Amino acid sequence: MFKKLFKKPASRQTPPKDTLAVRVSGKRSIADSVIELELRDPQGKDLPAFSAGSHIDIHLPGDLVRQYSLANNPQERDRYLCAVLVEPEGRGGSIAISEKIKEGDLIYVSHPRNHFALVADAEFSLLIGGGIGVTPLIAMAYELQRQGKAFKFYYRAKSRAGAAYADMLPSAFGDSVECLFSDEGGRERFDLDQIIRSASSGTHLYVCGGNSFMDWVVENAQSCFSDEQIHVEHFYPEV
């Protein structure tokens, strides 16, 4: 799940323009301080299609608007899944989801948009996610798997307990995914330099996570990849 922070919009009494009404059909904890929202059409209809790497705006109580990645399989038309890291010291969006959004609520979201799309003709895709930045990469892995395209997915997090979808990923993607948690020695096993140097010339890299994590990955990748082969998604404001 990535998110970007928007200015608070003006107060409104009517549904936000160009939005969809969706039902919160599920709300559950999937890791320490991580909440998953499942959103469905109130009448059970298909939702607008989305491509891997897409996100939606979620309109929240208090006239807040936040962006969250869609983490489910893009072939699923009946629901959207978003994973939200609850940050007590954040700007209020995750707290609003944690404390004010309930299962069964009707909320408004934007149509999906994508600024982090897969490159269709990439020979190989290298996915590297840090913490909650794993969410858009999950949808990418589903799409690459569906197309029968080669990829490798690395997921770095501080702890298994705090990692969203830690158990689901190996089950869904087998040897194509490697989960590396610092409390299980993952920091030492994650050899980024070797991963970058061993990549083929036709590889495209997709990375999402905290700014410092992404800066580190991109700095290493630039020694082997062109700028056109490196794709990043910022879910916190750049500083």
N, C-alpha and C positions, 0 to 999 in steps of 0.2 A: 504494500500500500504506500504510494507516495502522496504528499499533499503540498500544495502551495497556498500561501496566505493571501487573501484578498481584502481590500478595504471593505468596511461594513457598508452595505447598501442602505438606502433610505428605508424607513419603516414602510410596510405595505400591508394592506388589508386584503388584497386579492392575490391569487397564485402568481408567482414570479413568471415573467414573460418567457416563452419558449422553453418551458419545463415540462417534465412528466410527473404525474402523480403516481407514486409507488407505495406499496404496503411493506412495512417492515415485517416480513414473514418469519424472520429468525434473528435472534440476538444472543450470542454466546461468547464465553471466554475461551480462547483457543491457545493462550499462553499467558504467562505473567504480564499483566498490564496491556494485553492485546485483546480487543473485542472484534468479533466478526459480525457484520451485518449482512443478512440475506434480504434482498429487495425483489418484489414481484409486482406484476400488474394487478391492480385491485380486482379486475374482472377475469383474471386468469389468462389473459391474452399474451402473445409473444411480446417481448420488449424489443426496442430497436437493436439491430445487430451491432456488434462491436468487433474491432480487430485487436489482435494481441498488442499490448502496450497501451491500450486506451485508459482514459480516466473519465470520471464524471464529477460535476459540481454537486455537492449536497447542501441544500438549504436547511439551516438549523435554527432552533429557537434563539431569540436574541438578535435576529437579522444577521446571523453569521453565514458565510458561504465558505466552504472548504472543498478542496479537490482530493479525491482518493482514487487510486488505481483499481481497475477491475481485475480480480485475481482468479476468476474461474475460467473454464474452458470456453473459448469464443464460439464454439459450436452450440453452447447452451443458450437458447433464446428465451427460456422461461424465467431466468433470474439473473441478478447481478450480485456478486460477492465482493465485499470490501473488508479489509482488515485494518483496524485503527489502533495505533499505539496511544494509550492514554497517558498524557503528559501533564501532571499537575502544575508545572511551571510554564506551560505553553501559552498560546494566545486564546484558548478557550474552546476551540472546536472539539477537541477530543473529550473534554470534560462535559460538554453539552451532549455528546453522543452517549457518554457513560452514564450521566445522571438524568438526562431529560428525554432521551429517545427510548421508547418502550416497544417491545414486540406487539404488533397489531396496529401501531401508529401509521397514519398516512402522512408521507412527507413528499417533498418535491426535489427532483434532481434534473440536471441538464441531460441532453442527448450526449452519448459518448463522443469524445474527441481523442485524437491520437497525434502526439508530437514525439512519439518514441516507437515508431513502427519498425518491424523487421524488414530487412533488405531481401527482396524476393529471390534474387539470384546469388546470394551468398553461398560459397562452397561449404563453409562450416560456420556455425554460430557458437560463440563463447559467451555464456551468461554468468555474470558475477554479481551477487547480491549481498549487501551488508545490512543486517538487522531487518527492520520493517521494509526496507527497500527491496526485499525479495518479491513483493506482491506482483508488480507488472511482469516480472520474469517468469512467474508461474504460468500466466496466460501464454507467454511466448513459447514455453516448453511444450505446453499442450498443442499449440499450433504446429510447431516443428515436428513433434511426434506424429501428428495426424498426416503431415505431408511426407513423412518418411525421410526427413532431412537430418543430417548429422549435426549433433550439438553436444556440448558439455556444459553442465550447470553447477557452479560452485556457490554454496550458501554459507556465509560467515556470520556468526553471531556470538555474543558473549557467553550465552548459556543455552542449553537445550530447553530449560524451563521457560525461558523468555523468547524462544524462537517460534514464530508463527509457522504452522504447517510442518513442523519438524518430522513428524511421523508419517504424514501423508506423502511427502515428496519422494522418498525412496520407494514406496509402494507404487506410486504413479509412474515414475521414470527410471526405476532400476539403476543400472550402472551409469546412466547418463547424468546422474546427479550425485554430488558429494557434499554432505553437510558437515561443517567443521566448526565446533563450538569450543570457545576458549577454555571453559571449565572441564573439557575432556581432551585437552591437548591440541585443539584445532588450530590455534595460532601458530604453533610450531610446524604443523603438518601442511599448512597452506603456503606453498612455495610459489609465490606470484611470479618471481623472476623465471622460474623453470616453466610455468604455465605459459607465459608470454613467449619465451624463446622457442618453445616447441610447437607453437601454433603455425599452421600452414599459411602461405602467402595470401590465400583467398579467404581468410577468416575475418569475420566481423565480430567486434566486441560490443556487448551491451552491459552497462553497469549502472546500478542504482543503489543508493545508500546515503549515509551521512556525507556532508561535503568533504571532510578530511579523508574519509575512506575512498571516495571517488577520486579525489585529487591524487591520492597515492596510486591507485590503479591506473589512472590515465597517464600519470608521469612515467610509470614503468612501460605502459603500452606504447607510448610515443617512440620508443627506441626501435620498435619492430613494425608498427602499424601506421598507415597514413591517417590523417584527420578524418577522411571519409569512411574509414573502417571502424572508428570509435564513436559509440553512441551512448549518451548519458541522459539520465532523467533526474533532475533536482527536485526533491520533495521537501526541502527546506530552502529558504531564501539564500542565495549566494551572498557571501560577505567578502 
